[in-house]
């Protein structure tokens, strides 16, 4: 059978780096093909070439035996290639139908479009009302908007970039049902992920990239996750291990924390209650947009809360400013690296000053000690293996994983009593993620109270002693992780938000 | 085809090169403008840039450089602090006027008593006036989220009406034969901001400008508050995460820029201008915006930019009288400078590539 898409010897070089080096790949019609690799392995470049966003330097692409040379995404779409990006490109203030119309070359009349959307969404078990405002949708529902936008163009090949990173386990199951149905109808799917268990459950074949080259292919069902991971990384993986440690007194005590939503599309916190002891790692799971950012802001001091809601070692912390909280030893690292945890255009030295001033003694009576700050930045770079030419480089020049190591390292090296992190390993490659998780475990072993907010359930299962779920701004009662399995956690996260599986 | 490619880091070279390029481009296109107006462009440019410093009457124009440069630098330093933090005080002209009114009023209240305390009191009053006028947009922004650009700009027109009212009413010279305008402070020794060294143009405003430059430089380079200003301008959320209180920072930046503008007005009215009159303000508060950007919001750069703008003011005056260039042409010339500077700014963060289009 002719493959649907055949890539032969695709090469693309950027100044100083070969993003793709003679990549060869075949996808049959209806095949679900996984593209595996760490950050920077060349997955994005490869799919951008298929989607017409990047022109290859050499090599050929064939679609059903005919030459396929997409000059832009429009050409790719008309050849039957659709793509769902990891980051949604949707307008919060517009309705579902309006958002979909914006992505089409020649949108039909609104009423006809709404009918089409309803039809597609019913066929593939993706319930979605065309009239709803996107700002009110959950992340899973937003993804459905993107998927339906692609399906309306009747694609032969659907490219999905990390589609499950924002979904609950139940939502993932529903998505997989949809993808399997599409596959059964003959639509091929190129599925990018680094969640190996998902790939084993879903995909028919996998191609593994490392350093821009294809380093292996396998049948995921017959290959263990560990073997695939080691192919990706190219070496054996160290699993983070918690040292035996005892938990001590309650360090952080949050009682009845409530706060109004900071913006129209934010989430209010409702009666959040938990305690963390010294040496304890509390994992807080939840789908994005359920109050994670707001919870971190309340703990870091960015948004003040009413007296008595947050206390540290028995003292009330609620109305204390961020800087003073750091002085006491309550540190945090927000999710958004660029623009929130770090200032993109400022150097790493200046970014080390951002949170290190009080606790590292970098500022004495308001006067800044830059040599000492530089030394602190250099220490972070050395101890956390941050790949950068030096502390004078701007934060934005670092790759996501390296900047994340810097941000986490900046807080960990300040010897916190309490550390709150949000999405500590989001978009970070496996080796760096393992290093970050290990540093969090070491911190707890040293007697700190650690709160990890994350959407990566595997991560939370791996490092947290107790688990609680954040859903619609409410936090469930924390339970010991050892008593839980993924199914139970999924239900704690709010299940599948009342949506149903595809009717095949 | 020409396209722009993002630089991984802002270019340090370009940050310093763009002001020079902007001045050169302004000379070229200004020359074209003068040529179209039927003047010899080369002569016009030399009249503006050469005559005041090295010409026949340079002994007269050189002191003017300090007299015109000092208020520009003093105001621009304050504005730059705010601009760096993304707080846009466009109303320095109004704060300058109110500072002048308050300073002059404080002095005139004691007329004709002579005392060494009067001038310092006027300095305090001028600073307070400018500060208070800038606190109006500041407090409105912090309390109600109003736009400080609009409020501060509109308050300029309010201040101009206030100035007219003062010249015709409360501060009018009782011995002025009915002419609008206050008593001339140059004739009131205790209130006169006289030249410190005769024939140099050096007055207390120049001293204040230099002190402000040093203070601002140290603040931005070595103080926590200066760091807070820079982080807020670069990434407001990161600043808030780092512990900056945005409301307090807004009040500090607007208050400081108002205070310095008020001081500039006070030194002007008690020195070079001499009296409160309807046409007392000549646009220093607006020109200072150009000075702040031309100087890269950097205190030392602002000194150079302030002197350059003072030069175009003086040279422009000469060109008007000697070559008959219209005043509007000189203003267009000054405006071009800001235009080219802002346009060239793109080169700091992007490099220009020639060649075929390729999307990455």
Interface residues (C-beta under 8 A of the other chain):
Chain A: X14 X53 X54 X55 X72 X300 X301 X302 X321 X322 X323 X326 X334 X336 X338 X339 X340 X341 X342 X343 X344 X345 X346 X350 X353 X354 X355 X357 X363 X366 X367 X368 X370 X393 X394 X396 X397
Chain B: X8 X9 X10 X222 X223 X224 X225 X227 X230 X231 X234 X235 X237 X238 X239 X240 X241 X242 X243 X245 X358 X359 X360
